[in-house]
Amino acid sequence: MTAAAPEPLYRSDIPGLTVHRGKVRDVYELDGKLLIVATDRLSAFDVVFPDPIPEKGAVLTRLSEWWFRRTAPLVPNHFITADFEEFPEKLKPHRAQLEARSMLVRRARPLPGEFIVRGYLDGSAWTAYEFGKHICGIPLLAGLQRRSSFGTPLFTPTTKAQEGHDLPIDFAEFSHQVGRAEAAKGREYARALYIYAHNYLHDRGLVLSDTKFEFGMDEEGQLILIDEALTPDSSRFWLKESYTPDSGRAISLDKQYVRDHVEKEGWNKKPPAPRLPREVIEQTSERYRKAYEMITGEPFRRA
């Protein structure tokens, strides 16, 4: 018998702990470490939607753990454990909120920017290209189509806005904001992670269009990967069988499905976000679970 889906978690509540709430994650300070809780909130175009996506937080946490473990020899990261049985005793009463959707991580000072690597022309990069044939100061050839491959992946950083939209910037300005050495090392790490993941996923039937990473400085002054890694929230995954460069079409296993829906409905991409139909919620949840299964080669098991 298949286990019933647990109730979606829109907002966690752990009394007695200091919390910082992001668009999707609730981050608690805990005994010199951080407890990251991936809720089922959905953010698109930098606006949080009122409807949760069932099991989304569990997919984000489990996939991040899977990638953190797999890429640790390539790039150091903040991951400690996602096993609830290894959590401190004070968290045991909150199993229903935390199990399968939270992880303990090392503290780090986040760099004030997002490290984005693109292998294909899509999303905001496609919009920028249509206006000026360049992305983050990088000139591109004329005549490219949406979802065309760049051949060599591009590093296209953005600001990290506390409110409103992240903005694309060139590497010189990015280096000024995050630090020259940190920007250079982070760019090297981000490119290495993208190439590794792209090659791996290609053999799993997926195309990694683009992905976003965040980095921070740990207490020893080491640059490490933080937040999440290669999830349907931070990446564009296409079914390889559906993608053809000439047509520009592709079936996405990420939140592009929601973006396409709200754009079709004419939403102006400003708060408040619209309510989502049940079909869109269910399809989004299914796409997240399918991405997990294709990436890991394991069935998605409900908590």
N, C-alpha and C positions, 0 to 999 in steps of 0.2 A: 504493500500500500504506500502511495506517495504521501509524504508528510504535507500537511496544510501549510500554506505560506503564513509566516508570522505577520502580526500587525505592523504596518509601516511606522517608522520612527521619524517624526518631523523635527523634534527637538529633544535632546537629552537633558537630564537633570540629575546631577550628582551633588547633593548638599555638602557643604563644608569645603569644597574645592574651588579655587579661582578658575574661572572659565573665560576663554576668548572665543567668540562665535564668528566663524567665517561664513561664506555663502553656503557651503555644504558641510563643513566639519566643525565640531565643537572640540576645542583643545583645552584640556585641564592641566594645571600644574600639580605635580604629584611627586613629592619626596625627591626633588632634584631632577626628575624626569618629566616627560610629557605623556599624557594619555590622549590619544587622538581618536575621536569617535566620528565615524563616517555615517551621517544621518541619511535619510532617504530624500532629503531636499534636492531639488533640481534647479540649477542655474543655467540660463542660456542668455547670451548677449548681455552678460553681467547683471542680470536681474533674476532674483529668486522667485520661483513659481509657487503658488499656494497649494498645489497638489503634489504629494510625495509619490515617488516611484518605488513600488514594493521591491524589496531585496537589493535595491541599488547600493546601499551602504555596505552590505555584505560582499557584493561583487567588487567594489572598489578596494575594500580592505584585503580580501583574499588575493586579488590580483596584484596589489602592491606588495604584499608579503612575498608572493611567488617571484615577482621580478626582483625585489630587494635581495632575496636569497640567491637568485641565479646570477645577478650582475655584480654582487659584492666583490668578486675578484677583479672586476673591471673598474668599478667606481665605488669608493667607500660611501656608506649611507648611515642613516640614523636609527635603523630598525633594531629593536631588542627582541620583542616577542608579540605574537598575536594570540597566544594560547591563554585562554581565560583562566585555566587552572594555575598558571604561573603569575597571575596578577596578585598584587598585595591583598591581604585579608580584608582591608577596609572596603574593597570594591565588590566583595562577594555578594552583598545584598542587592547589587544592581546587575545581576547576571542577565536579566531579560533585556536591559538596554544595551549591554556591552558585548555579550558573547557573539562572536563571528563578525562583528562590525567595528572593532576597536583594536588598537595596538599601543604598546608602550614603546617610546622612542627616546633617544638621547636628546638633550637640549642643544640647540644651535641658534646662532644669530642669523636670521634669514637675510639674504641679500635682497635689496629693493629692486628686483627686476625678474622677468621671466625669460627662461632660456628655451627658445622655440627652434626646432629643426624641422625643415620641410623638404620632402622629397618630390612633392607634386604640387601643382598650382591649383589651390582650392581655398575655400573659406575667405577670410579677410584678405589673404594674399591675392586671390583672384580679383576681388573688388578693387584693390590698390592697383593691380596690373591694368585693369580696364581703364583706369583714370590716367595712369602715367607711365606704364611699361617699366616700373621699377618697384622694388620692395625693400624697405629699410635702407635706402640708399644704394641698393644693388641693381644695376641696370640689367634688363632682360631683353632677349630678342623679341622682335615683333612677330605676330602671327601665331603665338601660342594659344592653345585652347584650354578651356577649363579642365583641370585634372591632368594636364600634360606633365610628363616626368621632367625633372630638372637634370637628370643624369647624376650630377654631383649634388648631394643635399645642401641646402642653403641654411645658414644660421640667421634667423630673423627675430631678434630680441624685442621685448616690449617693456614698458613701465609696468609696475604693479600697483594699481590704484586701490586705495582703501575703499573708495566709493566711486561709482561711475565706471567708465571704460578704460581698460589698459590701452596704451597707445604705442604703435610701432616706432622705433627709433633706430638710427644707424649705430654701428658698432662703436664709433668714437664717442658719441653721447652716452651710450650704454656703459662704456668703460669709465667715463667720468662719474656716472651715478653709482656704480657698484664697486669701483676700484679696478685699476688696470690689470693687476695680476689676477684678481678674482674673476674678472670677465674673461680673460684669456684662458685660464684653467677651466672655468665652467663651460666655455665654448668647446674646448677640447673634449671634456667629459660628455657633454650633450651630444656631440657628433658621434662619439664612440658608441654611446648607448643607442642612438638611433640606428646606426649601421648594423650593430649587433642584432637589435630587435627586428629590423626590417628583413634581414636575411633569415632569421629564425621563423618569422611569421609567414614569409613567402612559402616556406615548405609546409606550413600548417593551413594553407588555403586563404591567407589574409594578406592584404596590402596595407602597410603602414604609411598613410599619406603624410601625416605630420604629428608632432607630439610636443608637449610642453613639460619642462622640468623646472624645479626650483632647487636652489642650493643655499647652504648656510655654512657659517664658520662654527665648528664645535669648540668646546672649552680648551682644547689643545691648539687651537688656531688652524685646524685642518679643514679644508673645503670638503663638504660632504653633500650627498643627495638627500633631500628632505621632502616632506609632504606626501606625494604619491608618485607612482611610476607606471606609465604605459597602461592607463585604464581607459575605458570608454568616455570618461569625463575629460581626460587630459589629451586624448588622441583621436585621430580619425582612422578607423579601421574599415576597409572595404573587403567584401567577399571577392577573392581573386577571380573567380569564375564570372563575376558580373562586370568586371572592369575591362574596358577596351579604350586605349588612348584616343582613338579616332572619334569615338562617339561621345566621350566626356561623361558617360553615365557610370554609375556604380551604386551598389547596395551597401549602405553603411550599417555597422554594428556599433553605434554610439549615439550621442544625443543629436546628431544631425537630423534624425527623424523628427524630433521635436522642433528644431529650427525650421525645417521645411514646412511643417504644419502651420506654425504661427505666422510665418512670412506669407504663406498662401492665404491665411485668414486676414491679413492686412494689419497685424499688430505693429505699432510704431516703435517697438523695442524700448519703450520707456515704462517705468513703474506706473501702475501695478501690472504685473504679468497676468495674462488671461487664464481662466480655468481651462483645464485640458479635458477633452472627452475621454470616457472610459477606454475606448479602443486605443487611443494614443498612449495612455498610461500603460495599458497591458502590453502593447507592442514594444514600447520602450523597455519595459522590464524584461521582456523576452529577448530582445536584442542584446541587452547587457549580459544576461545569463548565457546566451549563445556565444558571445565573445569570450567569456570566461572558459567555456568548455572547449572552444577551438584553440585557444591559446595554451591552456594547461594540458589538454588531452584527458581531462577528468570530468566526470559528471558534477554538476552543481548540486550540492547537498544542502538542504535547508537546515537551519539551526534548530 
